[in-house]
Amino acid sequence: MPAMTIKLFEGRSVEMKRELAEAITRETCRVLGCGPEAVDIIFEDVKKENWATAGKLWSDR
């Protein structure tokens, strides 16, 4: 059973997460040959102050 954790900046709508979950599930099933009931997706909302790229916080950009 594939289980995926997706980290996103907070503020994405439930509709966006729903659409992303459906798309990822569909493609996972296509590639791995499994049923959708086998696919778990966990969304983690992250504040920009808790995420840095290239040594800079996203909240400072």
Buried (B, 14 or more C-beta within 10 A) or exposed (E): EBEEEEEBEEEEEEEEBEEBBEEBBEEBBEEEEBEEEBBEBEBEEEEBEEBEEEEEEBEEE
